[in-house]
Amino acid sequence: MELPFAESWKIKMIEPIHRSTREQREQWLKEAHYNVFQLRADQVYIDLLTDSGTGAMSDRQWSELMLGDESYAGATSFYKFQAMVRKIFGFEYVIPTHQGRAAENVLFSYLVKEGNVIPGNAHFDTTKGHIESRHAFAVDVTIDEAKNTQLELPFKGNVSLEKLEKVLVENKGNVPFMVLTVTNNTVGGQPVSMQNIKDTCRLCHKYNVPVVVDSARFAENAYFIKTREAGYADKTIKEIVREMYAEADAATMSCKKDAIVNMGGFIATNNKQWYDGAMQFCIPFEGYITYGGLNGRDLNAIAQGLDENTEFDMLNTRIHQVAHLAAKLDEYGIPYQRPAGGHAIFVDGDKVLDRVPKEEFPAQRLTCELYLEAGIRACEIGYILADRDPVTHQNRFGGLDLVRLCIPRRVYTDNHMDVVAAAMKNVYDRREEVNHGVAIEWEAPLMRHFTVRLKML
Ligand SMILES: *Cc1c(COP(=O)(O)O)cnc(C)c1O
């Protein structure tokens, strides 16, 4: 008999979690203004809000904490971190920051000017925020097929070269860089192919536009290249990663994702001028350039995390769990962004609650229903997250309205995934009874989804 699949690790430490009653959850959600970000974590049974900073560190990462060098400048921890970033990504200059958005803040403070146009394959919300807050424009150039949630494509996160070229031609001299996000989070954790990465870099370079790779899930992207793209099956993840970055100009990284630490980020580049420019913003925002808002011990844990999460078995265990949840949802007929992405399943909110008008934010309503059903915290990646158009101030209903079931790395078992799927099925089975969504009572002008206050309709 062929042996079944099993995780490539065993568990050394556990953390208890607790169920609650529906009555309790109704009260708690009301107090949270129907925004699950405002729940207390101990009011949640299974927390799929995000995979950011919520992973379980390995025994080796915990040991690295003890070796942290907390010297203000020139700590050995910095050099260990810098050496690993250089080895994995092939970039010479490395600036640590306290998380991914801080890397954006530091680099964009140097690069982005008012009125600039910055194309990208669906900018992440903080990336968009850092562009728009500087009165520049983030233009989405993802392939159109990404919007069709039922289409099975191996690399649905790809850049449309046609759309990209149009932006580059129409805005000559006004595009400081292009943002290539791997994997493409906003359209469903979908990977970008090696071919598309190379074509994108070459097209940008033809117009003298540099490429900044938003790298949060670079290792998962490399896993999909290895398992889906012709010619890569026999390459190691580390070899694939080096090839992904070979023609790119810089990386911004949220280490809270694929470096499997609770906090951290960095900028990496071979461009000395960018390094010198960005460095000047690192010091006032993040701190001296060899710690960038991080403890020495954190830098050590990042180095170790980058090394172990660019090994095939670690990634295979993770992607297998995402696929396990996807298979359960298939069994129950629940529509989600196909194929399953690297870090999450994105359930199609407005297809599940198809009686709720888009002006009432169906995916947000579904997020609330899932919490009420079983204490599972998911996250709306839809019309609320999309914010308002900076010029017209209208809600942006042009994209997808998804509920993200985001899976922390090495934290939950497949049994937890089965509970999530069953809860989603129960909501799905009573979808005919949900005719209304939610309404906004208060919202922030940018990145409103974190703090928005809602009421149930
Ligand atoms: C998480 C993330 C960021 C921002 O990183 P933080 O560490 O949360 O500040 C930027 N881009 C992408 C694609 C991300 O997933």
The ligand as a Gaussian input file, in Angstrom:
#p B3LYP/6-31G(d) Opt

LIG

0 1
 C        1.488000      41.448000       4.018000
 C        1.848000      42.040000       2.735000
 C        2.415000      43.322000       2.670000
 C        2.622000      44.190000       3.894000
 O        3.400000      43.563000       4.842000
 P        3.182000      43.765000       6.434000
 O        4.271000      42.949000       7.013000
 O        1.814000      43.289000       6.763000
 O        3.347000      45.208000       6.702000
 C        2.744000      43.816000       1.429000
 N        2.518000      43.102000       0.321000
 C        1.999000      41.869000       0.343000
 C        1.788000      41.111000      -0.921000
 C        1.633000      41.301000       1.550000
 O        1.074000      40.096000       1.586000

